[in-house]
Amino acid sequence: MNVSIDAYNDLDALDQLLKPASASEPLSFADDPIAMAVSAYRCRAGQVMMDIQAATVTDEDRVRAQEIRNHYHRRFTFQLLTNSGRLLSEFQRKLMGIVAGTHAITQDDMGILYRIPFFYEEDLAVDQVIESSPKHPFDSQPFIGRTDRFELVSTISVERKFRSGTHFWLRASSTATLCKIAVTKDNPLRELLGSVLSLPDLELTANWHPKFVASNHQQFNHYQLSAVKLSTGAHFG
């Protein structure tokens, strides 16, 4: 049973997905483009969103758009202050420019605009995981073939341009550090894996890779699991 590991764990990892700069003309919008994206997200059918340009904005959409702006302003400010001089990536600068209203949105940017509400919902879910996790030292030590008992903490939908999927956050019995299994949307075993991870007293053997994810609060350390096997011998990737 193969589980693909999603390499795109944070927004800056999407740099490689950006197209070269184009000469597309800036688009005009009948209303605030972030609020229009929120409206299209709110009215979507499953993961399929309506045309942003046809969206009708409500007062609630405007409030949500401002929450999104505040969220990314705090997030990127935190990253700039804690990255020891490392600049924001090209994708992050473009995203920040869109939510701040300083970047002229072209047709090439519509994919980012569509995904901003998805990014925001994912960030809120990850922040909730972080806030509910104990703070402790992290030594960044990888493990190969480590066996532990796990409890499913959260299941978070991840929307990317090419590698959308699900992140399963788990708590291991031997450490306060949370673990994550990332599965791509096109994996036919994704729903089955979700059912398996929901079982009580789940015992898994896996390779543990130290990772971190940036949030509004801190750089949150965790382990991403690969080559996951059930204690009974079934193989998950």
KABELNOR-V882139 format. One record per residue. PHI is phi as a letter, one per 40 degrees, with the letter a starting at -180 (999 if undefined). PSI is psi in whole degrees, 0 to 359 (none if undefined). NEAR is the number of other ideal C-beta (glycine too) atoms within 10 Angstrom. Layout:
PHI PSI NEAR
PHI PSI NEAR
This chain:
999 108 15
c 133 10
b 113 22
c 138 17
c 125 19
c 116 22
c 344 12
c 79 19
c 344 19
a 163 15
c 326 24
c 342 16
c 352 15
c 1 22
d 317 12
c 345 9
c 350 14
c 141 16
c 158 8
d 154 5
d 136 9
b 169 10
c 23 6
d 143 13
c 145 9
d 142 11
c 155 16
b 146 8
b 143 17
c 343 11
a 185 16
d 119 17
c 328 24
c 316 27
c 324 22
c 322 23
c 320 30
c 318 27
c 315 26
c 323 23
c 317 22
c 325 16
c 9 13
c 158 14
b 103 7
g 236 5
c 359 11
c 120 7
c 151 19
c 170 16
c 122 10
d 321 21
c 342 14
c 4 11
c 144 23
b 121 12
c 134 21
b 171 13
c 323 8
c 324 12
c 322 24
c 320 16
c 316 12
c 320 20
c 321 24
c 323 14
c 320 13
c 316 21
c 314 18
c 319 12
c 310 17
c 333 23
c 314 14
c 317 13
c 310 20
c 328 20
c 316 12
d 315 16
c 320 21
c 325 14
c 340 8
b 0 11
c 15 12
f 45 5
g 353 5
c 128 10
c 162 10
c 150 16
c 169 17
c 318 13
c 316 17
c 320 21
c 321 14
c 316 19
c 315 25
c 321 19
c 324 15
c 313 21
c 334 25
c 347 13
g 14 12
b 354 9
b 126 16
c 114 12
c 126 20
b 178 14
d 327 11
c 340 16
c 356 22
c 329 17
c 319 12
c 315 23
d 317 20
d 323 18
c 350 21
d 314 22
c 325 23
c 314 19
d 317 20
c 313 21
c 321 15
c 316 18
c 318 20
c 318 14
c 319 17
c 319 23
d 322 17
c 320 15
c 316 20
c 315 18
c 333 11
c 3 12
b 140 17
c 148 8
c 135 9
a 162 9
c 151 7
b 123 16
c 2 7
f 31 10
c 123 8
c 158 10
b 142 14
b 126 10
g 37 10
c 133 17
b 137 13
a 166 19
c 141 15
b 151 21
b 130 14
c 124 17
c 315 18
a 147 16
b 118 13
b 126 20
c 136 14
b 121 21
b 117 17
b 172 20
c 314 13
b 337 10
b 52 19
c 157 17
i 214 21
b 138 19
b 122 21
c 117 24
c 131 22
b 149 22
b 123 20
c 151 20
c 337 10
c 352 9
a 151 14
c 347 12
c 130 19
c 155 20
b 159 24
b 139 23
b 125 26
b 129 23
b 132 24
c 154 19
c 329 16
c 2 11
c 119 18
c 347 8
c 10 15
c 313 16
c 323 11
c 317 12
c 319 19
d 320 15
c 318 8
c 317 18
c 344 21
c 353 12
c 145 12
c 153 7
f 44 9
c 128 16
b 124 14
b 149 21
b 132 18
a 167 25
c 132 15
b 120 22
b 120 17
c 132 15
b 168 16
a 154 14
b 137 20
c 141 21
b 185 21
c 343 20
b 323 12
a 177 13
c 114 13
c 118 20
c 141 17
a 175 22
b 136 25
b 131 20
c 140 27
b 170 16
f 50 15
c 132 23
b 140 17
c 154 15
c 338 12
c 350 6
h 348 7
c 141 10
b 131 12
b 14 22
h none 19
